[in-house]
Amino acid sequence: MTKPITYQRSIIAHRPADKVWARVADYAFDLKWRDGLTQMTPTPDGPPQTGTTVHEEVRSMGTTVVNDTTVTMIGEHAYRFVGGGSSGQVEGGRKVVALDSHRSEFTYDINLTLNGPIKFLGFILRPILSRKLQGDLERFRALVETGTKVPERSIPTSHQSSARDRASRYMTFR
């Protein structure tokens, strides 16, 4: 059994939790902030609910990865999902927490268990996927706060981040 790639990433958005959640729960909005995402199709249409199935296709590193997931739990401004596809098994969740009336924290966590020949590339994919998720969440924050997409090259890498940025997000690996 291959050890899963587990990561969690959070950003602070200077918007109320209800407004941030409205974007998190809008599957079509993912196409604007998730780099390489070419398809995100929930069934039924609408925000996540227990039993919603989601078909997604992500173009990355010269290949298209297909995942089909099912929402397994809904909470206040949160949901969990599980599924799999061409890269392996995936589970994770999204959560928005109000920090005060004008700021909220969006946390996205993913556990990916690779299968097939790609499973031997986990040690290479772990940092690549981590940076990709960081960039995705920075684009999400920019879109939610200003309505403007951040160009890819202006997204700081972890060693370029300011103290404010580092304080406003965190990452854990297990």
C-alpha positions in Angstrom: 0.0 0.0 0.0 1.4 3.4 -1.0 1.5 6.1 1.6 -1.0 8.9 0.7 0.1 12.4 -0.2 -1.6 14.5 2.4 -1.6 18.2 2.5 -3.7 21.0 3.9 -3.6 24.6 2.9 -5.4 27.7 4.2 -5.7 31.3 3.2 -7.2 34.3 4.9 -9.7 36.2 2.7 -10.7 39.7 3.6 -14.4 38.9 3.0 -17.2 37.7 5.2 -17.5 33.9 5.5 -20.9 33.8 3.7 -19.4 35.5 0.6 -16.3 33.2 0.6 -18.5 30.1 1.1 -20.7 31.1 -1.8 -17.6 30.9 -4.1 -16.3 27.7 -2.5 -19.7 26.0 -3.0 -19.9 27.2 -6.6 -18.3 24.3 -8.6 -18.2 26.5 -11.8 -16.0 29.0 -9.9 -13.3 26.4 -9.5 -12.6 26.8 -13.3 -11.4 30.3 -12.6 -9.0 29.6 -9.8 -7.8 26.0 -10.1 -4.9 25.9 -12.6 -5.3 23.3 -15.3 -8.9 22.5 -14.4 -10.8 22.0 -17.7 -14.0 20.4 -16.4 -15.9 20.5 -13.1 -19.3 18.9 -13.5 -21.5 18.3 -10.4 -24.6 16.1 -10.5 -27.0 17.4 -9.5 -26.2 21.1 -10.4 -25.9 23.5 -7.5 -24.0 23.7 -4.3 -22.5 20.6 -2.6 -25.0 18.3 -0.8 -24.5 14.8 0.5 -24.5 12.5 -2.5 -23.5 15.1 -5.1 -21.1 13.5 -7.6 -18.5 15.6 -9.3 -16.6 14.8 -12.4 -13.4 16.8 -12.9 -10.6 16.8 -15.4 -7.3 18.5 -14.7 -4.6 19.1 -17.4 -1.2 19.0 -15.7 2.4 18.0 -16.7 1.3 17.0 -20.2 -1.5 14.7 -19.2 -5.2 14.8 -18.2 -6.1 13.5 -14.8 -9.8 12.5 -14.4 -11.4 12.2 -10.9 -14.9 11.4 -9.9 -15.8 12.1 -6.3 -18.9 12.0 -4.1 -19.8 14.5 -1.4 -20.0 12.4 1.8 -20.6 15.1 4.5 -22.0 18.6 4.6 -21.6 21.0 7.5 -21.9 24.7 8.1 -19.7 26.2 5.4 -17.9 22.8 4.9 -18.1 19.6 3.0 -16.0 16.4 2.6 -15.6 14.2 -0.5 -14.2 10.8 -1.5 -13.5 9.2 -4.9 -10.9 8.3 -7.4 -9.8 8.3 -10.9 -6.8 8.0 -13.2 -4.3 9.0 -10.6 -5.6 7.0 -7.7 -7.9 7.4 -4.7 -8.7 10.9 -3.3 -10.5 12.2 -0.3 -10.6 15.7 1.2 -12.7 18.6 2.1 -13.2 22.3 2.0 -14.1 24.5 5.0 -14.7 28.3 5.5 -14.5 29.7 9.1 -15.4 33.3 10.0 -12.5 35.0 11.8 -14.5 38.2 12.3 -17.3 40.0 10.4 -14.9 41.0 7.5 -12.4 38.1 7.3 -12.6 34.4 6.9 -10.3 31.4 6.5 -10.7 28.9 3.7 -9.0 25.5 4.3 -8.7 22.9 1.5 -7.3 19.5 2.4 -6.5 16.6 0.2 -5.3 13.0 0.7 -4.2 11.4 -2.5 -3.2 7.7 -2.7 -1.5 7.2 -6.1 -2.0 3.9 -8.0 -0.4 2.3 -11.0 3.0 3.3 -12.3 2.5 6.8 -11.1 2.6 5.7 -7.4 6.4 5.5 -7.6 6.5 9.2 -8.3 5.0 10.3 -5.0 8.2 11.8 -3.7 8.4 14.0 -6.8 4.7 14.9 -7.0 4.3 15.9 -3.3 6.2 19.3 -3.6 4.7 19.9 -7.1 1.2 19.4 -5.9 1.8 21.5 -2.8 3.0 24.5 -4.8 0.1 24.0 -7.2 -2.4 24.1 -4.4 -0.7 27.2 -2.9 -1.0 29.0 -6.2 -4.6 27.9 -6.7 -5.6 29.3 -3.3 -3.7 32.6 -4.0 -5.8 32.9 -7.2 -8.9 32.1 -5.2 -8.1 34.8 -2.6 -7.4 37.4 -5.4 -10.6 36.6 -7.2 -12.7 36.7 -4.0 -11.1 39.9 -2.7 -10.7 42.0 -5.9 -12.4 40.1 -8.7 -9.0 40.0 -10.5 -7.1 36.9 -11.3 -3.4 36.9 -10.1 -1.0 36.1 -12.9 0.9 32.8 -12.3 4.3 34.4 -12.1 3.2 36.9 -9.4 2.3 34.1 -6.9 5.1 34.0 -4.4 6.9 30.7 -3.7 7.1 29.8 0.0 10.6 31.4 0.4 9.4 34.7 -1.2 6.3 35.1 0.9 6.0 38.0 3.3 5.6 37.5 7.0 2.0 38.6 6.6 1.4 35.9 4.0 3.1 33.2 6.0 1.0 34.2 9.1 -2.2 34.0 7.0 -1.7 30.5 5.7 -0.2 27.2 6.8 0.6 23.8 5.4 1.0 20.4 7.0 2.4 17.2 5.6 1.9 13.8 7.1 
